[in-house]
C-alpha cells in the first residue's frame, strides 16, 4: 500500500474548495487530518458549516474543524461571492439543525506536532489564517514538510481585477507574509487552475456513479457554478476547479510544469493583489515552485480516477 499524504487544509468552501474536500476524502492516497476554515468565497460561519456537512456525508466525525480568520488584516469591508458559490455549497444548504464540534485554533499546533515532517499544508483560501498560524506557531511551522498555496496570476489576467486573483487580492499583506516565510512552497496560480476545467459530461458521469458518496450533490453544484462561468467567460467548455487542482498536485506534481522564482504580491491600492516575479534575464531565480502550464489530459485522468471509482 502506498504511504498516504497527510493534509491540513486551509480553505473557504465555496464550490471549488468543497470539490477539493470531496476529492481528498475519496482519494485513498490522501488523508485529511484537519480543516481550517476562513472567510473568502463565503462567510466563515458558512464555510465552517459547509466543511462540517461534507465530512458528515462521508461519515467522518473525527477530523477536526478549526475556524480561522473572519476578515483580512487590513480591516476592510469583506466581499463575498454568492453569485459564484451560492449561499451554501452552490444551491445546496447544509441542514439548519446540523450539529458539529469546532476545535480551538491551537489545534493547528497540535496537528503539526503530531505529524511533523509528514504534514503537508494546503491553503486554497485567503492567506489571513495561514499567516496567523505562522506568527503564532513559528517553531512548529518549521516542522511542516511543504506548503501548497492556490493564488496569484503571473503574466495572465486576474479574475477579481484585471491584475489580481481573488485569494491574493483578499489579503495581499498576509499573502506576502506566507510567500516570504513558507518553505518548500508550491504556488498554483490562475496560469494553471483556470484550465483545470470540469466539463458537463464528466460532472454527469460523477453524478451517476453510485460509488461516489457525493454523487447526488455534483449535478446541482456544477450547474450553479457553470452558469456563472458561461456568463463571465463566454464559450468556456466547463467550470475551472482551481482549488481541487492544488490538492491534486500534492500527489501528482507532474500534471503541471513549473518555474522557480521568489514571488511577491502588490499591496498598493491601484494594483492590489497583483502577484509578480522578477523575470529579467539578469535576475536570480528562487526556491518557490510556481505552476505555469497544465497537462489537461493527465489532469482529467487523475481526476476521473478518484471521482469515478469503479
C-alpha positions as CSV (number, residue, x, y, z in Angstrom):
1,X,0.0,0.0,0.0
2,X,1.3,3.5,-0.8
3,X,2.0,5.9,2.0
4,X,-0.9,8.3,2.4
5,X,0.0,12.0,2.3
6,X,-1.3,13.8,5.3
7,X,-3.0,17.2,4.5
8,X,-4.1,20.0,6.8
9,X,-6.4,22.1,4.5
10,X,-6.9,25.8,5.0
11,X,-10.0,26.7,2.9
12,X,-13.1,28.8,2.4
13,X,-15.7,26.4,0.9
14,X,-17.3,27.7,-1.6
15,X,-17.7,25.3,-4.5
16,X,-14.2,24.6,-5.7
17,X,-13.0,24.3,-2.1
18,X,-15.8,21.8,-1.5
19,X,-14.8,19.8,-4.5
20,X,-11.3,19.8,-3.1
21,X,-12.6,18.4,0.2
22,X,-14.6,15.7,-1.7
23,X,-11.6,14.7,-3.7
24,X,-9.4,14.4,-0.7
25,X,-11.9,12.3,1.1
26,X,-12.3,10.0,-1.8
27,X,-8.6,9.5,-2.7
28,X,-7.2,6.6,-0.7
29,X,-3.7,8.0,-1.0
30,X,-4.6,11.3,0.7
31,X,-5.5,11.7,4.4
32,X,-7.3,14.8,5.6
33,X,-6.1,15.4,9.1
34,X,-7.9,18.7,9.7
35,X,-9.8,21.6,8.0
36,X,-9.1,25.2,8.9
37,X,-11.9,27.4,7.6
38,X,-11.9,31.1,6.9
39,X,-13.7,33.9,5.2
40,X,-13.4,34.4,1.4
41,X,-15.9,32.8,-1.0
42,X,-18.5,32.8,1.8
43,X,-18.5,33.9,5.4
44,X,-16.5,32.0,7.9
45,X,-19.7,30.6,9.5
46,X,-21.0,29.3,6.2
47,X,-17.5,27.9,5.3
48,X,-17.4,26.1,8.6
49,X,-20.9,24.6,8.2
50,X,-20.2,23.6,4.6
51,X,-17.0,21.8,5.7
52,X,-18.8,20.0,8.5
53,X,-21.6,18.9,6.2
54,X,-19.1,17.4,3.7
55,X,-17.3,15.5,6.4
56,X,-20.6,14.2,7.9
57,X,-21.8,13.0,4.4
58,X,-18.6,10.9,4.3
59,X,-19.2,9.6,7.9
60,X,-16.1,11.3,9.1
61,X,-16.7,12.8,12.6
62,X,-13.2,12.7,13.9
63,X,-11.5,15.2,11.6
64,X,-11.0,18.5,13.4
65,X,-12.7,21.6,12.0
66,X,-10.9,24.7,13.1
67,X,-12.4,28.2,12.4
68,X,-9.8,30.8,11.4
69,X,-10.0,34.4,10.3
70,X,-13.2,36.2,9.6
71,X,-11.7,39.2,7.8
72,X,-8.3,40.4,6.4
73,X,-5.7,42.2,8.4
74,X,-6.4,45.5,6.6
75,X,-9.8,45.6,8.3
76,X,-11.5,46.5,5.1
77,X,-15.1,45.6,4.2
78,X,-15.1,42.0,3.0
79,X,-16.7,41.0,-0.3
80,X,-18.3,37.6,-0.7
81,X,-19.3,35.9,-3.9
82,X,-22.8,34.3,-3.7
83,X,-23.2,34.7,-7.4
84,X,-20.4,32.2,-7.9
85,X,-20.5,30.0,-4.8
86,X,-24.1,30.4,-3.6
87,X,-25.3,30.9,-0.1
88,X,-24.2,27.4,0.9
89,X,-22.4,25.0,-1.5
90,X,-23.9,26.4,-4.7
91,X,-27.6,25.8,-4.3
92,X,-27.2,23.3,-1.5
93,X,-27.6,24.4,2.1
94,X,-26.4,22.3,4.9
95,X,-29.3,21.3,7.2
96,X,-30.3,24.0,9.5
97,X,-30.1,21.6,12.5
98,X,-26.6,20.4,11.5
99,X,-24.5,19.8,14.7
100,X,-20.7,19.6,14.7
101,X,-17.8,20.2,17.0
102,X,-15.4,23.0,16.3
103,X,-11.8,23.0,17.6
104,X,-9.7,25.8,19.1
105,X,-7.0,27.5,16.9
106,X,-4.3,25.9,18.9
107,X,-5.3,22.6,17.4
108,X,-3.2,23.6,14.4
109,X,-0.1,23.5,16.6
110,X,-1.1,20.1,18.0
111,X,-1.6,18.7,14.5
112,X,1.8,19.9,13.3
113,X,3.5,18.5,16.4
114,X,1.7,15.1,15.9
115,X,2.6,14.7,12.2
116,X,5.7,16.9,11.9
117,X,7.6,16.3,8.6
118,X,4.7,14.1,7.3
119,X,2.3,17.0,7.2
120,X,1.6,19.0,4.1
121,X,-0.3,22.3,4.5
122,X,-2.6,23.3,1.6
123,X,-4.2,26.7,1.5
124,X,-6.9,27.3,-1.1
125,X,-8.4,30.4,0.5
126,X,-7.4,33.9,1.7
127,X,-3.9,33.8,3.3
128,X,-5.0,35.5,6.6
129,X,-5.4,32.4,8.7
130,X,-2.3,30.7,7.5
131,X,-0.2,33.8,8.1
132,X,-1.7,33.9,11.6
133,X,-0.5,30.3,12.2
134,X,3.0,31.4,11.0
135,X,3.0,34.2,13.6
136,X,1.6,32.1,16.5
137,X,3.5,28.9,15.9
138,X,6.8,29.8,14.3
139,X,8.7,26.8,15.6
140,X,6.0,24.3,14.7
141,X,5.7,25.7,11.2
142,X,9.4,24.8,10.6
143,X,8.4,21.1,11.2
144,X,5.9,21.1,8.2
145,X,7.1,19.1,5.2
146,X,5.7,21.5,2.5
147,X,3.2,24.2,1.6
148,X,0.8,24.4,-1.4
149,X,-1.0,27.7,-2.0
150,X,-3.6,28.5,-4.6
151,X,-3.3,32.1,-5.6
152,X,-1.9,34.6,-8.0
153,X,-1.7,35.2,-11.7
154,X,1.7,35.6,-13.4
155,X,1.6,37.4,-16.7
156,X,-2.0,36.4,-17.2
157,X,-5.2,38.4,-16.3
158,X,-6.6,38.2,-12.8
159,X,-10.2,37.1,-12.0
160,X,-11.3,39.7,-9.5
161,X,-9.5,42.6,-11.1
162,X,-7.5,42.9,-14.4
163,X,-4.3,42.4,-12.3
164,X,-5.3,40.2,-9.4
165,X,-6.5,36.7,-8.4
166,X,-9.1,36.6,-5.7
167,X,-7.1,34.9,-2.9
168,X,-4.1,37.3,-3.1
169,X,-6.4,40.2,-3.6
170,X,-8.4,39.3,-0.5
171,X,-5.4,39.9,1.8
172,X,-2.2,40.8,0.0
173,X,-0.4,41.6,3.2
174,X,-0.9,38.1,4.5
175,X,-0.2,36.5,1.1
176,X,3.2,38.4,1.0
177,X,4.0,37.1,4.5
178,X,3.3,33.5,3.6
179,X,5.2,33.7,0.3
180,X,8.2,35.1,2.2
181,X,8.4,32.6,5.0
182,X,6.9,29.4,3.7
183,X,9.5,26.7,2.9
184,X,9.1,24.0,0.2
185,X,6.4,26.2,-1.3
186,X,4.4,25.5,-4.4
187,X,2.0,28.1,-5.8
188,X,-0.8,27.1,-8.2
189,X,-1.9,30.4,-9.9
190,X,-4.5,31.1,-12.5
191,X,-1.9,30.2,-15.1
192,X,-2.8,26.5,-14.5
193,X,-6.0,26.5,-12.4
194,X,-8.1,28.3,-15.0
195,X,-7.5,25.4,-17.4
196,X,-8.5,22.7,-14.8
197,X,-11.9,22.6,-16.3
198,X,-14.7,20.2,-15.2
199,X,-16.9,19.6,-18.2
200,X,-20.7,18.9,-18.1
201,X,-20.0,15.4,-19.4
202,X,-17.7,14.5,-16.6
203,X,-19.9,16.1,-14.0
204,X,-22.9,14.0,-15.3
205,X,-20.8,10.8,-15.1
206,X,-19.9,11.6,-11.5
207,X,-23.5,12.3,-10.6
208,X,-24.4,8.8,-11.9
209,X,-21.6,7.0,-10.1
210,X,-23.1,5.1,-7.2
211,X,-19.7,4.5,-5.6
212,X,-19.2,8.3,-5.1
213,X,-20.7,9.3,-1.8
214,X,-21.1,12.9,-3.1
215,X,-22.7,11.9,-6.4
216,X,-26.1,13.5,-5.6
217,X,-24.5,16.9,-5.0
218,X,-22.4,17.1,-8.1
219,X,-25.0,18.0,-10.8
220,X,-26.7,20.9,-9.0
221,X,-23.5,22.3,-7.7
222,X,-21.8,22.1,-11.1
223,X,-24.7,23.6,-12.9
224,X,-24.8,26.5,-10.5
225,X,-21.0,27.1,-10.8
226,X,-21.0,26.7,-14.6
227,X,-23.8,29.2,-15.1
228,X,-21.6,31.9,-13.7
229,X,-18.7,30.9,-15.9
230,X,-20.8,30.8,-19.0
231,X,-21.7,34.4,-18.4
232,X,-18.3,35.7,-17.4
233,X,-16.2,33.6,-19.8
234,X,-18.3,33.1,-23.0
235,X,-17.5,29.9,-24.8
236,X,-15.8,28.2,-21.8
237,X,-16.5,24.4,-22.1
238,X,-16.9,23.9,-18.3
239,X,-16.0,25.3,-14.9
240,X,-12.5,25.6,-13.6
241,X,-11.9,23.9,-10.3
242,X,-9.0,25.9,-9.0
243,X,-8.7,24.6,-5.5
244,X,-9.1,20.9,-6.4
245,X,-6.1,21.2,-8.8
246,X,-4.0,22.4,-5.9
247,X,-4.8,19.3,-3.9
248,X,-4.1,17.1,-6.9
249,X,-0.6,18.4,-7.2
250,X,0.3,17.1,-3.7
251,X,0.2,13.5,-5.1
252,X,0.5,14.2,-8.9
253,X,3.1,17.0,-9.3
254,X,3.9,16.2,-12.9
255,X,0.5,17.2,-14.3
256,X,1.8,20.7,-14.5
257,X,5.1,22.4,-15.5
258,X,6.9,24.7,-13.1
259,X,9.3,27.7,-12.9
260,X,11.3,28.6,-9.8
261,X,11.2,32.2,-8.6
262,X,10.6,34.2,-5.5
263,X,7.1,35.7,-5.8
264,X,5.6,38.9,-4.2
265,X,2.2,40.4,-4.0
266,X,1.5,44.2,-4.5
267,X,-0.3,45.8,-1.6
268,X,-0.8,49.3,-3.2
269,X,-4.5,50.0,-3.8
270,X,-4.2,50.7,-7.5
271,X,-2.9,47.2,-8.3
272,X,-3.9,45.5,-5.1
273,X,-3.3,41.8,-5.1
274,X,-1.2,41.6,-8.2
275,X,1.4,38.8,-8.0
276,X,4.8,39.2,-9.7
277,X,8.2,37.8,-10.1
278,X,11.5,39.4,-11.3
279,X,11.7,37.8,-14.7
280,X,14.5,39.8,-16.1
281,X,17.4,37.8,-17.7
282,X,19.9,39.2,-15.2
283,X,17.7,38.4,-12.2
284,X,18.2,35.4,-9.9
285,X,15.7,32.6,-9.7
286,X,14.2,31.5,-6.4
287,X,13.1,28.5,-4.4
288,X,9.3,28.8,-4.8
289,X,7.8,26.4,-7.3
290,X,5.2,28.1,-9.4
291,X,3.0,26.1,-11.7
292,X,2.7,27.6,-15.2
293,X,1.3,25.0,-17.6
294,X,-1.3,22.3,-17.1
295,X,-1.3,19.0,-18.9
296,X,-5.1,18.7,-19.2
297,X,-5.3,15.1,-20.2
298,X,-3.2,14.0,-17.3
299,X,-5.3,16.2,-15.0
300,X,-8.5,14.7,-16.3
301,X,-7.2,11.1,-16.0
302,X,-6.2,11.6,-12.3
303,X,-9.4,13.5,-11.5
304,X,-11.6,10.8,-13.0
305,X,-9.6,8.0,-11.3
306,X,-10.6,9.4,-7.9
307,X,-14.1,10.9,-8.6
308,X,-15.3,8.0,-10.7
309,X,-14.5,5.0,-8.5
310,X,-15.2,1.6,-10.1
